[in-house]
Amino acid sequence: MIHFFDFLFRGMLVIGAFVMMFNNFREIRRNRKENENRKVLMYYHTVFNVIPIYLNYITSVLIGLSIFRVGSFLHILQNGEMWMGIGVDPEKAIVFLDTAEIIEFQWVIIAVGIIGCVLYIFLCMLMTMSFAKLGKNLSVNIDIKEGNTLVRSGVYRVIRHPIYLCEMMMPFAVALAMQNWLLILWGFVMVPIEVIRANKEDELLEHHYGESFVSYKSDVNRFFPKNIGRKKWIR
C-alpha cells in the first residue's frame, strides 16, 4: 500500500509544479515584463531584494530532488524492503523504523503524506492566484513603480503577503508529502528570510502610501488571516 501512495505523492508534486508553470502563465509573464519597463519611483536597497530569489531557486531544486527521494526519511529498496531514517546505507544510517514497523504505522505515514500533498497543491494555487491578482504591480524587487496601486482585493483582502507565505511553507508541505528531512531544515532557513523581506516591503509601502497602507495593515495580517469569521471577510 505504501508503495502506491509513494508513487501517488510524487505525481502530485509534478502536478503542483505544472499548476504554477502553466496556470495564467502568459498573463503573469506579460504583467512582470510590463512592470520591468516602467519608471522606478521608490526602491528599497537591501540584499533581501536578491537573496530570496536565489533561495527560491534552491527550493525548486530541492523539491525536484525530493521526487527522487534525495533527503528522504523513507527508503524503499528494489527487493521490497523499507526503512525510515537518516542516511543512505541502512547499516550505517540512523534508522528509526524497519520494514515491519513501517507496515504497522503505514497509515500514519500515508496520512501525513496526504496532508503534505493537499497543502502543496493549495500553496501552488494560492501563489498563482496571488501573482495574477497583483497584475501590473508584480515585481521581483521591493520597489514602487509608476502606475502601481495598493492591491487590497482578492487574497490580499485576507493576508498581505500570500506569495511570501507560499515560499515559506512550500518546503514544509513537500517535506510532509515526501517525508523529507532536508526540506524541513531548508524550511527553517526560508522562514526568517521571507519574514524580513515582508517587513522591508511593508516599510516601503507605508512610506509611499502613508495612511492608506497603515489602515490596510491594521485590518490585514502579514501571513495568516485574522477575524476570519467576521462578515467583512466573507461577503
C-alpha positions, 0 to 999 in steps of 0.5 A: 500500500505504501508503495502506491501512495509513494508513487501517488505523492510524487505525481502530485508534486509534478502536478503542483509544479505544472499548476504554477508553470502553466496556470495564467502563465502568459498573463503573469509573464506579460504583467512582470515584463510590463512592470520591468519597463516602467519608471522606478519611483521608490526602491528599497536597497537591501540584499533581501531584494536578491537573496530570496530569489536565489533561495527560491531557486534552491527550493525548486531544486530541492523539491525536484530532488525530493521526487527522487527521494534525495533527503528522504526519511523513507527508503524503499529498496528494489527487493521490497524492503523499507526503512525510515531514517537518516542516511543512505546505507541502512547499516550505517544510517540512523534508522528509526523504523524497519520494514515491519514497523513501517507496515504497522504505522503505514497509515500514519505515514500515508496520512501525513503524506496526504496532508503534505500533498493537499497543502502543496497543491493549495500553496501552488494555487494560492501563489498563482492566484496571488501573482495574477491578482497583483497584475501590473504591480508584480515585481521581483524587487521591493520597489514602487513603480509608476502606475502601481496601486495598493492591491487590497482585493482578492487574497490580499483582502485576507493576508498581505503577503500570500506569495511570501507565505507560499515560499515559506511553507512550500518546503514544509508541505513537500517535506510532509508529502515526501517525508523529507528531512532536508526540506524541513531544515531548508524550511527553517532557513526560508522562514526568517528570510521571507519574514524580513523581506515582508517587513522591508516591503511593508516599510516601503509601502507605508512610506509611499502610501502613508495612511492608506497602507497603515489602515490596510495593515491594521485590518490585514495580517502579514501571513495568516488571516485574522477575524476570519469569521467576521462578515467583512471577510466573507461577503 
